[in-house]
């Protein structure tokens, strides 16, 4: 598994950033996560890397599930961001019977 580099974000306190600075940080953070996600083989690899990288010891709250459905989950991330993971493969008839 590859390591996601979020070092530039460790010392940033959202409460001390101006709205413009926070937008810039959110954009950069989102780019770092999506660039890493593009190289992951599945959602589990992405969430595992984020959980290991976003350590409370480093000042981050670890990702947690905000909501989930049959084909998607939403995870909390730092800087007031949400990561939505959506299933893109087709459900087979057996799955459709109980997932809807």
PyMOL CGO cylinders between C-alpha atoms (Angstrom):
from pymol import cmd
from pymol.cgo import CYLINDER

trace = [
    CYLINDER, 0.00, 0.00, 0.00, 1.22, 3.44, -0.83, 0.3, 1, 1, 1, 1, 1, 1,
    CYLINDER, 1.22, 3.44, -0.83, 1.41, 6.26, 1.70, 0.3, 1, 1, 1, 1, 1, 1,
    CYLINDER, 1.41, 6.26, 1.70, -0.67, 9.38, 1.14, 0.3, 1, 1, 1, 1, 1, 1,
    CYLINDER, -0.67, 9.38, 1.14, 1.38, 12.53, 1.78, 0.3, 1, 1, 1, 1, 1, 1,
    CYLINDER, 1.38, 12.53, 1.78, -0.64, 14.95, 3.89, 0.3, 1, 1, 1, 1, 1, 1,
    CYLINDER, -0.64, 14.95, 3.89, 2.36, 16.49, 5.69, 0.3, 1, 1, 1, 1, 1, 1,
    CYLINDER, 2.36, 16.49, 5.69, 1.66, 20.04, 4.38, 0.3, 1, 1, 1, 1, 1, 1,
    CYLINDER, 1.66, 20.04, 4.38, -1.68, 20.03, 6.20, 0.3, 1, 1, 1, 1, 1, 1,
    CYLINDER, -1.68, 20.03, 6.20, -0.59, 18.86, 9.68, 0.3, 1, 1, 1, 1, 1, 1,
    CYLINDER, -0.59, 18.86, 9.68, 0.06, 22.27, 11.22, 0.3, 1, 1, 1, 1, 1, 1,
    CYLINDER, 0.06, 22.27, 11.22, -2.94, 24.07, 9.73, 0.3, 1, 1, 1, 1, 1, 1,
    CYLINDER, -2.94, 24.07, 9.73, -5.66, 25.07, 12.18, 0.3, 1, 1, 1, 1, 1, 1,
    CYLINDER, -5.66, 25.07, 12.18, -8.88, 25.83, 10.25, 0.3, 1, 1, 1, 1, 1, 1,
    CYLINDER, -8.88, 25.83, 10.25, -9.99, 28.23, 12.99, 0.3, 1, 1, 1, 1, 1, 1,
    CYLINDER, -9.99, 28.23, 12.99, -6.95, 30.42, 12.35, 0.3, 1, 1, 1, 1, 1, 1,
    CYLINDER, -6.95, 30.42, 12.35, -7.37, 30.59, 8.58, 0.3, 1, 1, 1, 1, 1, 1,
    CYLINDER, -7.37, 30.59, 8.58, -9.27, 33.31, 6.75, 0.3, 1, 1, 1, 1, 1, 1,
    CYLINDER, -9.27, 33.31, 6.75, -12.15, 32.10, 4.56, 0.3, 1, 1, 1, 1, 1, 1,
    CYLINDER, -12.15, 32.10, 4.56, -9.96, 32.57, 1.46, 0.3, 1, 1, 1, 1, 1, 1,
    CYLINDER, -9.96, 32.57, 1.46, -7.08, 30.65, 3.01, 0.3, 1, 1, 1, 1, 1, 1,
    CYLINDER, -7.08, 30.65, 3.01, -9.44, 27.86, 4.09, 0.3, 1, 1, 1, 1, 1, 1,
    CYLINDER, -9.44, 27.86, 4.09, -10.79, 27.55, 0.53, 0.3, 1, 1, 1, 1, 1, 1,
    CYLINDER, -10.79, 27.55, 0.53, -7.22, 27.23, -0.79, 0.3, 1, 1, 1, 1, 1, 1,
    CYLINDER, -7.22, 27.23, -0.79, -6.39, 24.58, 1.83, 0.3, 1, 1, 1, 1, 1, 1,
    CYLINDER, -6.39, 24.58, 1.83, -9.59, 22.64, 1.12, 0.3, 1, 1, 1, 1, 1, 1,
    CYLINDER, -9.59, 22.64, 1.12, -8.86, 22.67, -2.59, 0.3, 1, 1, 1, 1, 1, 1,
    CYLINDER, -8.86, 22.67, -2.59, -5.27, 21.49, -2.07, 0.3, 1, 1, 1, 1, 1, 1,
    CYLINDER, -5.27, 21.49, -2.07, -6.38, 18.81, 0.43, 0.3, 1, 1, 1, 1, 1, 1,
    CYLINDER, -6.38, 18.81, 0.43, -9.09, 17.56, -1.94, 0.3, 1, 1, 1, 1, 1, 1,
    CYLINDER, -9.09, 17.56, -1.94, -6.54, 17.37, -4.77, 0.3, 1, 1, 1, 1, 1, 1,
    CYLINDER, -6.54, 17.37, -4.77, -4.11, 15.39, -2.60, 0.3, 1, 1, 1, 1, 1, 1,
    CYLINDER, -4.11, 15.39, -2.60, -6.82, 12.89, -1.61, 0.3, 1, 1, 1, 1, 1, 1,
    CYLINDER, -6.82, 12.89, -1.61, -8.27, 12.49, -5.12, 0.3, 1, 1, 1, 1, 1, 1,
    CYLINDER, -8.27, 12.49, -5.12, -4.82, 12.15, -6.70, 0.3, 1, 1, 1, 1, 1, 1,
    CYLINDER, -4.82, 12.15, -6.70, -4.02, 9.40, -4.21, 0.3, 1, 1, 1, 1, 1, 1,
    CYLINDER, -4.02, 9.40, -4.21, -7.44, 7.75, -4.69, 0.3, 1, 1, 1, 1, 1, 1,
    CYLINDER, -7.44, 7.75, -4.69, -6.86, 7.55, -8.44, 0.3, 1, 1, 1, 1, 1, 1,
    CYLINDER, -6.86, 7.55, -8.44, -3.95, 5.18, -7.79, 0.3, 1, 1, 1, 1, 1, 1,
    CYLINDER, -3.95, 5.18, -7.79, -5.80, 2.96, -5.30, 0.3, 1, 1, 1, 1, 1, 1,
    CYLINDER, -5.80, 2.96, -5.30, -7.04, -0.44, -6.40, 0.3, 1, 1, 1, 1, 1, 1,
    CYLINDER, -7.04, -0.44, -6.40, -10.22, -0.19, -4.30, 0.3, 1, 1, 1, 1, 1, 1,
    CYLINDER, -10.22, -0.19, -4.30, -12.04, 1.86, -1.65, 0.3, 1, 1, 1, 1, 1, 1,
    CYLINDER, -12.04, 1.86, -1.65, -10.64, -0.23, 1.19, 0.3, 1, 1, 1, 1, 1, 1,
    CYLINDER, -10.64, -0.23, 1.19, -7.08, 0.73, 0.23, 0.3, 1, 1, 1, 1, 1, 1,
    CYLINDER, -7.08, 0.73, 0.23, -8.03, 4.42, 0.18, 0.3, 1, 1, 1, 1, 1, 1,
    CYLINDER, -8.03, 4.42, 0.18, -9.83, 4.38, 3.54, 0.3, 1, 1, 1, 1, 1, 1,
    CYLINDER, -9.83, 4.38, 3.54, -7.04, 2.36, 5.18, 0.3, 1, 1, 1, 1, 1, 1,
    CYLINDER, -7.04, 2.36, 5.18, -4.40, 4.83, 3.97, 0.3, 1, 1, 1, 1, 1, 1,
    CYLINDER, -4.40, 4.83, 3.97, -6.47, 7.80, 5.16, 0.3, 1, 1, 1, 1, 1, 1,
    CYLINDER, -6.47, 7.80, 5.16, -7.10, 6.19, 8.55, 0.3, 1, 1, 1, 1, 1, 1,
    CYLINDER, -7.10, 6.19, 8.55, -3.38, 5.52, 9.03, 0.3, 1, 1, 1, 1, 1, 1,
    CYLINDER, -3.38, 5.52, 9.03, -2.35, 8.97, 7.82, 0.3, 1, 1, 1, 1, 1, 1,
    CYLINDER, -2.35, 8.97, 7.82, -4.97, 11.05, 9.60, 0.3, 1, 1, 1, 1, 1, 1,
    CYLINDER, -4.97, 11.05, 9.60, -3.77, 10.22, 13.09, 0.3, 1, 1, 1, 1, 1, 1,
    CYLINDER, -3.77, 10.22, 13.09, -5.15, 12.05, 16.13, 0.3, 1, 1, 1, 1, 1, 1,
    CYLINDER, -5.15, 12.05, 16.13, -1.55, 12.20, 17.37, 0.3, 1, 1, 1, 1, 1, 1,
    CYLINDER, -1.55, 12.20, 17.37, -0.83, 14.43, 14.38, 0.3, 1, 1, 1, 1, 1, 1,
    CYLINDER, -0.83, 14.43, 14.38, -3.78, 16.70, 15.05, 0.3, 1, 1, 1, 1, 1, 1,
    CYLINDER, -3.78, 16.70, 15.05, -6.36, 15.12, 12.75, 0.3, 1, 1, 1, 1, 1, 1,
    CYLINDER, -6.36, 15.12, 12.75, -9.60, 13.35, 13.54, 0.3, 1, 1, 1, 1, 1, 1,
    CYLINDER, -9.60, 13.35, 13.54, -9.62, 9.96, 11.83, 0.3, 1, 1, 1, 1, 1, 1,
    CYLINDER, -9.62, 9.96, 11.83, -12.22, 9.43, 9.09, 0.3, 1, 1, 1, 1, 1, 1,
    CYLINDER, -12.22, 9.43, 9.09, -15.57, 8.13, 10.29, 0.3, 1, 1, 1, 1, 1, 1,
    CYLINDER, -15.57, 8.13, 10.29, -18.68, 7.07, 8.41, 0.3, 1, 1, 1, 1, 1, 1,
    CYLINDER, -18.68, 7.07, 8.41, -21.25, 9.86, 8.28, 0.3, 1, 1, 1, 1, 1, 1,
    CYLINDER, -21.25, 9.86, 8.28, -23.84, 7.86, 6.39, 0.3, 1, 1, 1, 1, 1, 1,
    CYLINDER, -23.84, 7.86, 6.39, -24.14, 4.82, 4.19, 0.3, 1, 1, 1, 1, 1, 1,
    CYLINDER, -24.14, 4.82, 4.19, -26.49, 3.22, 1.71, 0.3, 1, 1, 1, 1, 1, 1,
    CYLINDER, -26.49, 3.22, 1.71, -26.47, 0.20, -0.54, 0.3, 1, 1, 1, 1, 1, 1,
    CYLINDER, -26.47, 0.20, -0.54, -24.08, 1.73, -3.08, 0.3, 1, 1, 1, 1, 1, 1,
    CYLINDER, -24.08, 1.73, -3.08, -22.30, 4.58, -1.29, 0.3, 1, 1, 1, 1, 1, 1,
    CYLINDER, -22.30, 4.58, -1.29, -20.77, 5.82, 1.94, 0.3, 1, 1, 1, 1, 1, 1,
    CYLINDER, -20.77, 5.82, 1.94, -19.85, 9.27, 3.12, 0.3, 1, 1, 1, 1, 1, 1,
    CYLINDER, -19.85, 9.27, 3.12, -16.77, 9.75, 5.33, 0.3, 1, 1, 1, 1, 1, 1,
    CYLINDER, -16.77, 9.75, 5.33, -15.76, 12.80, 7.35, 0.3, 1, 1, 1, 1, 1, 1,
    CYLINDER, -15.76, 12.80, 7.35, -12.40, 14.37, 6.61, 0.3, 1, 1, 1, 1, 1, 1,
    CYLINDER, -12.40, 14.37, 6.61, -10.49, 17.32, 8.06, 0.3, 1, 1, 1, 1, 1, 1,
    CYLINDER, -10.49, 17.32, 8.06, -11.23, 20.93, 7.08, 0.3, 1, 1, 1, 1, 1, 1,
    CYLINDER, -11.23, 20.93, 7.08, -14.98, 20.32, 7.12, 0.3, 1, 1, 1, 1, 1, 1,
    CYLINDER, -14.98, 20.32, 7.12, -14.81, 18.07, 4.07, 0.3, 1, 1, 1, 1, 1, 1,
    CYLINDER, -14.81, 18.07, 4.07, -16.72, 14.90, 3.23, 0.3, 1, 1, 1, 1, 1, 1,
    CYLINDER, -16.72, 14.90, 3.23, -15.50, 12.04, 1.05, 0.3, 1, 1, 1, 1, 1, 1,
    CYLINDER, -15.50, 12.04, 1.05, -18.27, 10.19, -0.79, 0.3, 1, 1, 1, 1, 1, 1,
    CYLINDER, -18.27, 10.19, -0.79, -17.34, 6.74, -2.07, 0.3, 1, 1, 1, 1, 1, 1,
    CYLINDER, -17.34, 6.74, -2.07, -19.77, 5.42, -4.63, 0.3, 1, 1, 1, 1, 1, 1,
    CYLINDER, -19.77, 5.42, -4.63, -19.99, 1.95, -6.08, 0.3, 1, 1, 1, 1, 1, 1,
    CYLINDER, -19.99, 1.95, -6.08, -19.78, 2.09, -9.86, 0.3, 1, 1, 1, 1, 1, 1,
    CYLINDER, -19.78, 2.09, -9.86, -20.06, -1.58, -10.82, 0.3, 1, 1, 1, 1, 1, 1,
    CYLINDER, -20.06, -1.58, -10.82, -23.41, -3.10, -11.74, 0.3, 1, 1, 1, 1, 1, 1,
    CYLINDER, -23.41, -3.10, -11.74, -25.25, -5.04, -9.04, 0.3, 1, 1, 1, 1, 1, 1,
    CYLINDER, -25.25, -5.04, -9.04, -26.05, -8.63, -10.00, 0.3, 1, 1, 1, 1, 1, 1,
    CYLINDER, -26.05, -8.63, -10.00, -29.68, -9.88, -9.68, 0.3, 1, 1, 1, 1, 1, 1,
    CYLINDER, -29.68, -9.88, -9.68, -29.00, -11.48, -6.27, 0.3, 1, 1, 1, 1, 1, 1,
    CYLINDER, -29.00, -11.48, -6.27, -27.66, -8.20, -4.88, 0.3, 1, 1, 1, 1, 1, 1,
    CYLINDER, -27.66, -8.20, -4.88, -30.53, -6.25, -6.41, 0.3, 1, 1, 1, 1, 1, 1,
    CYLINDER, -30.53, -6.25, -6.41, -33.02, -8.49, -4.60, 0.3, 1, 1, 1, 1, 1, 1,
    CYLINDER, -33.02, -8.49, -4.60, -31.86, -7.34, -1.19, 0.3, 1, 1, 1, 1, 1, 1,
    CYLINDER, -31.86, -7.34, -1.19, -30.13, -4.01, -1.90, 0.3, 1, 1, 1, 1, 1, 1,
    CYLINDER, -30.13, -4.01, -1.90, -32.74, -2.45, -4.15, 0.3, 1, 1, 1, 1, 1, 1,
]
cmd.load_cgo(trace, "trace")
